[in-house]
Amino acid sequence: MKKINIIILVIFVILFFVVASVYLNLFKKNNPASNQMENKIIVENKIDEIKIGGDRDEHGCIGSAGYSWCEAKQKCLRIWEEACYENGEQEIQYILAKKYNKSISEVLVKATKENENYMVGNVHFAQKDLPAGGEGGMFMAAKVENVWKLVYDGNGSIDCDFIKANYQFTEEMLKGFCD
């Protein structure tokens, strides 16, 4: 009889710990208050890992503070505080130079029509033996979030349906591109 009582007691103790363990695990998963403390510890540890100014780019500009590299001025700046380029033509010149791996002096840009948000014009790439301009073509640009973006450049055909559906170039600007 004594042996049976001990076995029943051991089974009862084991069963108690199993039930308690399952209950605590379910309570912890379903209780936001218990998770908050655990999350707080994780967040506090992550904060220790973040370094202020640790997101500098290859030029030393701190992106999280709004700074980006301005090639034209050779410095970091916030474009909403200081314009990077003197005008839209210069900005397109730098965009095309980067795109085609050319020096700025090799890219000649002339805007033929321009308003506050749209610009069209010509581009020529100077060559050592042809300083007045070698290869060239046309470009279309739109200002997006205060920065000029190329919509089209080259000599080939233009997807005018796409341009008209996605941008508001004036009819005058589209002459020569979408006739």
N, C-alpha and C positions, 0 to 999 in steps of 0.2 A: 504494500500500500504506500509505503514511504517512497519507493522508487517511482511509482506512477505519479505521485504528487510532484516530485522533482521534475519529471519529464513534462508534465503539464505546465509547470512554472517556467521552464526553459522555453517551451513553445510559445507561451503567453508573452514572455519578454521579447523574443525574436519578432513575433507578430506585432507587438507594440512598436518596436523600432522601425519596422517596415512601414506600418501605417503612418507613423509620425514623419518619416522621411518623405513619403509620397505627399502627405498633406503640406509639409513645409515647401516642397518644390512647387506644387500647384499654387500655394499662397504667394510665393515669391514671384512667379510668372504673372499672376493676375493682379498683383498689388502694385500700382504705380508708385506708392510711397516707398516701398522697399527698393524698387528699381532706381528711384531718383538718387538715392545715396550712392549706389553702385555707379550710375552714370556720372554723378558729380565727381567721383574719384577718377574715373576715366577722363573726363573733360579736364580736370585739374592737371592730370599728367600730360595731356596733349598740349595744354597751354604752356607748360614748361618747355616743350619741344619747339614751339614757334618762336622764331627770332624776328624782332622788329627790323624791317629793312632787308629781310632775308630773301626777298623776291626780286633782287636786282637782276636786270638783264645783262647781256654781254657788253653794254656800254655803261653800265652802272646806274641806269635809270630804275627808280622804284615804281613799278607798275601799280601796286596797291595804293600808292599815294597819288596816282593819276599822271605820273611822269612817263613820257615816251621819248625815244630818240628822234631828234630832228637832224637829218642829214645835212640840210641846207645851212643850218646854223652851227652844226657840230656841237650840240649840247642837248641835255635833257630838258624838256619843258612840258607844261600842261597846255594843250592846244586851246582850251577855253580861256586861258589867261594871256597867252601870247601866240600869235600866228607863227607857224613854222616857216611858211613860204611867203615871199613878197606878193605873189599873185597866183591865180589858178594855173597859168601857163607854166610857171616854175614848178609847181607841185606835179603837174602832168609830166614835165621833163624828168623829174626825179623818179617818178613811178615807171616811166618807160625805160630809163637808164637801168634801173634795178631789174626790170623784167627781162631785158635783152642783154644784161651783163655788159653794159657800155659805161664809159666815163661820162660825166655830165657834159663835158665839152664836145662830146660826139653826138649829142642828141639836141636837135634843133626843133623847137615846137612853136607853132604859130596858131593861135586861136582865131578862127574866122568868124564865129558867132558865139556869143556868150551871154548868159544872164546869171542871176543869183545862184541857180541850182543846176544849170546845164551848160555844157560847152562842147563845141565841135571845132575841128581844125585839122591841120596837116602836121606831119612829123617827118623829118629827114635825119638820117644817120650819117654824119660826116665820116669820111674815110681819109686816110693819110694822103692819098694821091688825088682825092676829090674833096677839098675842104669846103666847097660850097654845098655839098650834100650828095650822098650816094643813094642808097636805098631809102625808101620812104613809103608813106601811106597816109591814111586818114585816121582820126580817132574821134570817139564820142565818149564823154565823161559826164557823170552825174555826181552831185554832192550828196553824200549820205552821212548823217550825223556830223556835219561840218567838215567832212574830209572828202576830197575828190577821189572817185573810183572810176577806173576805166570800164566802160560798157562795151566798147568795141575798139579795136585797132587793127590796121592792116589794109590790104587792097582787095580782099575777096568779097564774096557776097555777104550781105547782112541779113539777119533774120528780122526783117522789119515788123512782122506781126508780133514777135516777142518784144521788140523795142517799144512799139506803140502800146502794147498791153501792160508793160511794166514801168514805163517812164513817161514823163510828160514833156518831151522835147517839142518845141514849137514847130509848126509846119515849115517855117522858114529855115530852121536848123536841119530839118530832115531832107531838104533839097540837096541833091548830090549823093545822098545816102539811100533814101527810100523814094525814088521818083516813080 
